[in-house]
Amino acid sequence: MPSTSLHSAPAQAAAPLKFYSFALSGHAHRVALMLSLLDVPHQRIDVDLRQREQKRPEFLALNAFGQVPVIDDNGVVVADSTAILVYLAKRYGGGAWLPEDAAGAAAVQRWLSVASGPLAGGPASARLVTLFGASLDVDATLARAHALLAVMEGELAQRDFLAGSEPTIADVACYAYVAHAPEGNVSLADYPRIRAWLSRIENLPRFVPMESSPVGLLAA
């Protein structure tokens, strides 16, 4: 054990990680879910996107792109949801959520790219139309969403999780916008393997859901 001195100043506990979030953002939910799964103490700071708080100078100092989420882990500032997932897995995950081997890491990266590409352009964009009134080509957005879900359905025939037999940050990155696809008028009825995958994630210890919105297929 390290020695101590009667004259030594008491060690100060590290301040909790700061998490800049917006409750309706699937990007932010990725981080909220990862923090909870890893049981990382943190302080959530809500950023009101509708009031454009993300474009204020004090927030732009954290992320020049003016986007949530952002974390500040005792001076280590990380922006971009998938970059934050990598950081949290490396910093707090003990190797459980991001494989160290080349093939495993590549499999995870493949799905992080999907999260930033086809998922953003499909289910996430469809939800932007119904929830925030985004001016997008609805038919093209729905077509992209179902094209992605068809691929995911096929991939999940081979394994329980996107990048292997155990959950990784790949699953965390893709969960929210797939789970909330019906809010964008994207039905999951024809994708039983995807629904089973969502259930497996929702049954993980310390899972936290994203706030649901009564729009799209969920409208009253």
TAPE-V545720 format. One record per residue. RES is the residue in three letters. PSI is psi in radians with two decimals (999 if undefined). NEAR is the number of other ideal C-beta (glycine too) atoms within 10 Angstrom. Layout:
BEGIN
RES/PSI/NEAR
RES/PSI/NEAR
END
This chain:
BEGIN
MET/2.48/3
PRO/2.48/3
SER/2.71/5
THR/2.84/9
SER/2.55/6
LEU/-0.40/4
HIS/0.01/5
SER/2.47/8
ALA/2.48/6
PRO/2.45/6
ALA/2.40/7
GLN/2.33/6
ALA/2.48/7
ALA/2.49/9
ALA/2.58/12
PRO/2.59/13
LEU/2.40/20
LYS/2.30/17
PHE/1.93/22
TYR/2.10/24
SER/2.94/22
PHE/2.16/19
ALA/-0.56/15
LEU/0.07/18
SER/2.13/21
GLY/-0.54/24
HIS/-0.78/22
ALA/-0.61/26
HIS/-0.56/25
ARG/-0.77/25
VAL/-0.75/29
ALA/-0.76/21
LEU/-0.77/24
MET/-0.74/24
LEU/-0.71/22
SER/-0.78/15
LEU/-0.63/23
LEU/-0.10/17
ASP/0.82/9
VAL/2.10/17
PRO/2.38/10
HIS/2.83/18
GLN/2.08/11
ARG/2.30/16
ILE/1.96/13
ASP/2.34/13
VAL/2.03/23
ASP/1.76/10
LEU/-0.52/18
ARG/-0.49/8
GLN/0.12/9
ARG/0.61/11
GLU/-0.39/16
GLN/-0.18/19
LYS/0.06/11
ARG/2.62/12
PRO/-0.68/6
GLU/-0.53/7
PHE/-0.67/19
LEU/-0.42/12
ALA/-0.44/9
LEU/-0.71/18
ASN/1.84/18
ALA/-0.31/9
PHE/-0.17/9
GLY/0.82/16
GLN/2.55/20
VAL/2.71/23
PRO/2.87/24
VAL/2.53/24
ILE/2.64/25
ASP/1.78/18
ASP/1.43/20
ASN/0.84/10
GLY/-0.27/6
VAL/1.87/10
VAL/2.21/14
VAL/2.24/20
ALA/2.89/18
ASP/2.17/17
SER/-0.75/26
THR/-0.60/21
ALA/-0.68/13
ILE/-0.70/23
LEU/-0.75/26
VAL/-0.80/20
TYR/-0.86/19
LEU/-0.70/25
ALA/-0.74/22
LYS/-0.68/14
ARG/-0.67/15
TYR/-0.14/17
GLY/-0.20/19
GLY/0.47/9
GLY/0.00/9
ALA/-0.45/13
TRP/-0.14/23
LEU/1.84/21
PRO/2.58/19
GLU/-0.45/8
ASP/2.68/8
ALA/-0.82/8
ALA/-0.74/10
GLY/-0.75/15
ALA/-0.68/15
ALA/-0.67/11
ALA/-0.70/17
VAL/-0.79/25
GLN/-0.63/16
ARG/-0.78/13
TRP/-0.45/23
LEU/-0.65/22
SER/-0.66/14
VAL/-0.74/20
ALA/-0.63/26
SER/-0.20/16
GLY/-1.66/12
PRO/-0.62/19
LEU/-0.75/25
ALA/-0.68/16
GLY/-0.20/16
GLY/-1.72/26
PRO/-0.70/30
ALA/-0.72/23
SER/-0.65/21
ALA/-0.67/29
ARG/-0.60/27
LEU/-0.60/17
VAL/-0.87/20
THR/-0.59/20
LEU/-0.63/16
PHE/0.04/12
GLY/0.53/8
ALA/2.48/13
SER/1.51/7
LEU/2.80/13
ASP/1.82/11
VAL/-0.82/15
ASP/-0.75/8
ALA/-0.67/13
THR/-0.78/22
LEU/-0.67/20
ALA/-0.74/13
ARG/-0.68/21
ALA/-0.84/26
HIS/-0.53/17
ALA/-0.73/12
LEU/-0.80/22
LEU/-0.61/22
ALA/-0.71/13
VAL/-0.79/12
MET/-0.73/20
GLU/-0.75/17
GLY/-0.73/10
GLU/-0.67/18
LEU/-0.09/19
ALA/-0.32/7
GLN/-0.30/8
ARG/2.86/13
ASP/-0.53/14
PHE/2.91/17
LEU/-0.68/25
ALA/0.17/24
GLY/-2.77/17
SER/-0.22/7
GLU/2.68/13
PRO/2.53/20
THR/-3.12/24
ILE/-0.28/29
ALA/-0.76/25
ASP/-0.71/24
VAL/-0.70/28
ALA/-0.55/27
CYS/-0.26/26
TYR/-1.01/25
ALA/-0.84/26
TYR/-0.42/27
VAL/-0.80/26
ALA/-0.60/22
HIS/0.25/26
ALA/-0.66/28
PRO/-0.44/20
GLU/-0.38/25
GLY/0.38/26
ASN/0.46/19
VAL/1.86/25
SER/2.49/14
LEU/0.17/17
ALA/-0.60/8
ASP/0.23/11
TYR/1.26/20
PRO/-0.60/11
ARG/-0.63/15
ILE/-0.74/20
ARG/-0.66/15
ALA/-0.68/11
TRP/-0.76/25
LEU/-0.74/18
SER/-0.68/9
ARG/-0.71/13
ILE/-0.76/20
GLU/-0.30/12
ASN/0.03/8
LEU/2.56/15
PRO/2.35/7
ARG/0.34/10
PHE/2.43/12
VAL/2.32/13
PRO/2.87/13
MET/2.56/19
GLU/2.28/9
SER/2.62/12
SER/2.38/17
PRO/1.13/9
VAL/2.97/18
GLY/-2.31/19
LEU/-0.21/14
LEU/0.03/14
ALA/2.48/11
ALA/999/4
END
